[in-house]
Amino acid sequence: MSESTPQQRLERLRSSIDNIDAALVHMLAERFRCTQEVGILKAENEMPASDPSREARQIARLRSLAEDAHLDPEFAEKWFNFVVAEVIRHHTEAAATVVDGEE
């Protein structure tokens, strides 16, 4: 006989998922704090908001990491592209702020 019921196991698994989701949110928040600093640095130095060659290297790296982790590389790339679109939006806003003299 099992030590736990299916419901108890489900609750334990969901608790782990909730903890992972919380960690992901905190990690994304930290990532965006860093990329916002990058955006300000780029804006102050008149650098482009986007860096296609870095993005290509990152996609290749993340696809490889995903494969190693048994995660769909297509999903990892879609996630990265979603995050990068938001980062570029932040960088563009930072550039506009610096140009307007608000920084």
C-alpha positions as CSV (number, residue, x, y, z in Angstrom):
1,M,0.0,0.0,0.0
2,S,1.2,3.5,-0.9
3,E,2.3,5.9,1.8
4,S,0.1,8.7,0.3
5,T,-3.1,9.0,-1.5
6,P,-3.3,10.2,-5.1
7,Q,-4.7,13.5,-3.8
8,Q,-1.8,14.0,-1.3
9,R,0.7,13.3,-4.1
10,L,-1.1,15.8,-6.3
11,E,-1.0,18.4,-3.6
12,R,2.7,17.8,-3.0
13,L,3.5,18.1,-6.8
14,R,1.4,21.2,-7.1
15,S,3.2,22.7,-4.1
16,S,6.5,22.1,-5.8
17,I,5.2,23.6,-9.0
18,D,4.1,26.7,-7.1
19,N,7.5,27.0,-5.5
20,I,9.2,26.7,-9.0
21,D,6.8,29.3,-10.4
22,A,7.7,31.7,-7.6
23,A,11.4,31.2,-8.2
24,L,11.0,31.8,-11.9
25,V,9.2,35.1,-11.3
26,H,11.9,36.3,-8.9
27,M,14.6,35.2,-11.4
28,L,12.9,37.0,-14.2
29,A,12.6,40.2,-12.1
30,E,16.3,40.0,-11.4
31,R,17.0,39.5,-15.1
32,F,15.0,42.5,-16.0
33,R,16.8,44.6,-13.3
34,C,20.0,43.7,-15.0
35,T,18.8,44.3,-18.5
36,Q,17.3,47.7,-17.5
37,E,20.8,48.7,-16.4
38,V,22.1,47.5,-19.8
39,G,19.5,49.6,-21.5
40,I,20.5,52.7,-19.6
41,L,24.2,52.0,-20.4
42,K,23.4,51.5,-24.1
43,A,21.3,54.7,-24.2
44,E,23.9,56.8,-22.5
45,N,26.5,55.6,-25.0
46,E,24.3,55.8,-28.0
47,M,24.4,52.0,-28.6
48,P,21.6,50.2,-30.4
49,A,18.8,48.7,-28.3
50,S,19.2,45.3,-30.1
51,D,22.3,43.2,-30.6
52,P,21.3,40.5,-33.2
53,S,24.7,38.7,-33.0
54,R,24.5,38.3,-29.2
55,E,20.9,37.2,-29.5
56,A,21.9,34.5,-32.1
57,R,24.6,33.3,-29.7
58,Q,22.2,33.2,-26.8
59,I,19.6,31.3,-28.8
60,A,22.2,28.7,-29.8
61,R,23.4,28.4,-26.2
62,L,19.9,28.1,-24.8
63,R,18.8,25.6,-27.4
64,S,21.8,23.4,-26.4
65,L,21.0,23.9,-22.7
66,A,17.4,22.9,-23.4
67,E,18.5,19.7,-25.2
68,D,20.8,18.8,-22.3
69,A,17.9,19.4,-19.9
70,H,15.4,17.4,-22.0
71,L,13.4,20.5,-22.7
72,D,12.1,21.3,-26.2
73,P,14.7,23.6,-27.8
74,E,11.9,25.3,-29.8
75,F,10.2,26.2,-26.5
76,A,13.4,27.6,-25.1
77,E,13.9,29.7,-28.2
78,K,10.3,31.0,-28.1
79,W,10.7,31.9,-24.4
80,F,13.9,33.7,-25.2
81,N,12.5,35.7,-28.1
82,F,9.5,36.7,-25.9
83,V,11.8,38.0,-23.2
84,V,14.2,39.7,-25.6
85,A,11.2,41.6,-27.2
86,E,10.4,43.0,-23.7
87,V,14.0,43.8,-23.1
88,I,14.3,45.7,-26.3
89,R,11.1,47.6,-25.5
90,H,12.7,48.6,-22.2
91,H,15.9,49.6,-23.9
92,T,14.0,51.8,-26.4
93,E,12.2,53.5,-23.6
94,A,15.5,54.1,-21.8
95,A,17.0,55.6,-24.9
96,A,14.0,57.9,-25.2
97,T,14.4,58.9,-21.6
98,V,18.1,59.7,-21.9
99,V,17.4,61.7,-25.1
100,D,14.7,63.7,-23.4
101,G,17.2,64.5,-20.6
102,E,15.3,62.8,-17.9
103,E,18.2,60.6,-16.8
